[in-house]
Amino acid sequence: MTPQTPEQRNELVLSVTSAHRDRDAHGEIRAHRAWHDLDEAGRIEAHDETRKLRALESVASADGLTSTARAVLSRIKRAP
Amino acid sequence: MDLDAHLSEIQSGDADAFGRWVAGAEPALRASLRSFAARVDTEAVLQEALLRVWQVAPKVIPDGRPNSLLRLALRVAKNRALSELRRARVVGVDDEKFARLVEEESEAIATPPPDPMLRRAFEDCRSALPPQPSNVLAARLESSGESDETLAMMLGMRANTFLQNFTRARKLLLDCLQKKGITLGEAT
């Protein structure tokens, strides 16, 4: 793991809070690439921060959906 | 609050009904994965679990207790996390300890829709943000899983500028909500 400044670490944590996740060759959802660059404390911080942000997303949305919910629904609706 | 109210529509293939179910189920599911957060990416696990729940929902038979689908989802999410741990062959993982976590059923408490007062406070704080952080916050809050690079490009920004503005927006918004007596995690 590359040494990080507090700013770099904060950017990694906030990157992991995104609902964007790539998929592997089998179509399975992969961990965010920034997640691999965080230590254990950073990963727990990212989890807790995601929880707060999803609460905000739910409040901001008329139907209470978060970016996680929209990402999943988008995949379901695209499926044949 | 019993989210099984949506079950029959979900079982008939109504994705929007599944969305309504997810809106109430997601906080409990995410909270149930915290024990795994140091070792697995809980967002990835949660999304896989939700897709799996959608697939198996048609076979669910309610057992007479509330939230049968949410209780199943909690088990699916924890099993998925455990499976990720095993796949990653994480050094030092005590599989039995995590297996016990799977056995301990998390509380199947559904989250009610956001309080209108909280929504009003959020909108007040959001409207006070400077333009750039406000635009970045809107892009993130309204996204459907697009990458930050994609969202930054849509706003004509570099990815690191996007994240810097997001950091600023998040801090200003949380400070403003706190001044109104709202701490996320307590009110939500």
HADDOCK unambig.tbl for C-alpha pairs under 7 A between the chains (distance, minus, plus):
assign (segid A and resid 11 and name CA) (segid B and resid 163 and name CA) 6.41 0.50 0.50
assign (segid A and resid 19 and name CA) (segid B and resid 43 and name CA) 6.93 0.50 0.50
assign (segid A and resid 19 and name CA) (segid B and resid 145 and name CA) 4.62 0.50 0.50
assign (segid A and resid 20 and name CA) (segid B and resid 145 and name CA) 4.18 0.50 0.50
assign (segid A and resid 20 and name CA) (segid B and resid 146 and name CA) 5.33 0.50 0.50
assign (segid A and resid 20 and name CA) (segid B and resid 147 and name CA) 5.10 0.50 0.50
assign (segid A and resid 21 and name CA) (segid B and resid 44 and name CA) 6.73 0.50 0.50
assign (segid A and resid 29 and name CA) (segid B and resid 44 and name CA) 5.80 0.50 0.50
assign (segid A and resid 29 and name CA) (segid B and resid 48 and name CA) 6.60 0.50 0.50
assign (segid A and resid 30 and name CA) (segid B and resid 44 and name CA) 6.26 0.50 0.50
assign (segid A and resid 31 and name CA) (segid B and resid 41 and name CA) 5.36 0.50 0.50
assign (segid A and resid 31 and name CA) (segid B and resid 44 and name CA) 5.76 0.50 0.50
assign (segid A and resid 35 and name CA) (segid B and resid 41 and name CA) 6.87 0.50 0.50
assign (segid A and resid 40 and name CA) (segid B and resid 38 and name CA) 4.57 0.50 0.50
assign (segid A and resid 41 and name CA) (segid B and resid 38 and name CA) 6.81 0.50 0.50
assign (segid A and resid 43 and name CA) (segid B and resid 37 and name CA) 6.12 0.50 0.50
assign (segid A and resid 43 and name CA) (segid B and resid 38 and name CA) 5.28 0.50 0.50
assign (segid A and resid 44 and name CA) (segid B and resid 37 and name CA) 5.21 0.50 0.50
assign (segid A and resid 44 and name CA) (segid B and resid 38 and name CA) 5.42 0.50 0.50
assign (segid A and resid 47 and name CA) (segid B and resid 37 and name CA) 6.30 0.50 0.50
assign (segid A and resid 47 and name CA) (segid B and resid 42 and name CA) 6.90 0.50 0.50
assign (segid A and resid 52 and name CA) (segid B and resid 184 and name CA) 5.94 0.50 0.50
assign (segid A and resid 52 and name CA) (segid B and resid 185 and name CA) 6.67 0.50 0.50
assign (segid A and resid 55 and name CA) (segid B and resid 188 and name CA) 6.32 0.50 0.50
assign (segid A and resid 57 and name CA) (segid B and resid 141 and name CA) 5.01 0.50 0.50
assign (segid A and resid 59 and name CA) (segid B and resid 114 and name CA) 5.73 0.50 0.50
assign (segid A and resid 59 and name CA) (segid B and resid 119 and name CA) 5.60 0.50 0.50
assign (segid A and resid 60 and name CA) (segid B and resid 119 and name CA) 7.00 0.50 0.50
assign (segid A and resid 64 and name CA) (segid B and resid 23 and name CA) 5.71 0.50 0.50
assign (segid A and resid 64 and name CA) (segid B and resid 113 and name CA) 6.60 0.50 0.50
assign (segid A and resid 65 and name CA) (segid B and resid 23 and name CA) 5.39 0.50 0.50
assign (segid A and resid 67 and name CA) (segid B and resid 141 and name CA) 6.75 0.50 0.50
assign (segid A and resid 67 and name CA) (segid B and resid 142 and name CA) 6.60 0.50 0.50
assign (segid A and resid 67 and name CA) (segid B and resid 143 and name CA) 5.45 0.50 0.50
assign (segid A and resid 67 and name CA) (segid B and resid 144 and name CA) 4.89 0.50 0.50
assign (segid A and resid 67 and name CA) (segid B and resid 145 and name CA) 5.88 0.50 0.50
assign (segid A and resid 68 and name CA) (segid B and resid 47 and name CA) 6.92 0.50 0.50
assign (segid A and resid 68 and name CA) (segid B and resid 145 and name CA) 6.69 0.50 0.50
assign (segid A and resid 69 and name CA) (segid B and resid 19 and name CA) 6.74 0.50 0.50
assign (segid A and resid 69 and name CA) (segid B and resid 22 and name CA) 6.48 0.50 0.50
assign (segid A and resid 70 and name CA) (segid B and resid 144 and name CA) 4.80 0.50 0.50
assign (segid A and resid 71 and name CA) (segid B and resid 144 and name CA) 4.60 0.50 0.50
assign (segid A and resid 71 and name CA) (segid B and resid 145 and name CA) 4.85 0.50 0.50
assign (segid A and resid 72 and name CA) (segid B and resid 47 and name CA) 6.27 0.50 0.50
assign (segid A and resid 72 and name CA) (segid B and resid 51 and name CA) 6.65 0.50 0.50
assign (segid A and resid 73 and name CA) (segid B and resid 15 and name CA) 6.91 0.50 0.50
assign (segid A and resid 73 and name CA) (segid B and resid 19 and name CA) 6.81 0.50 0.50
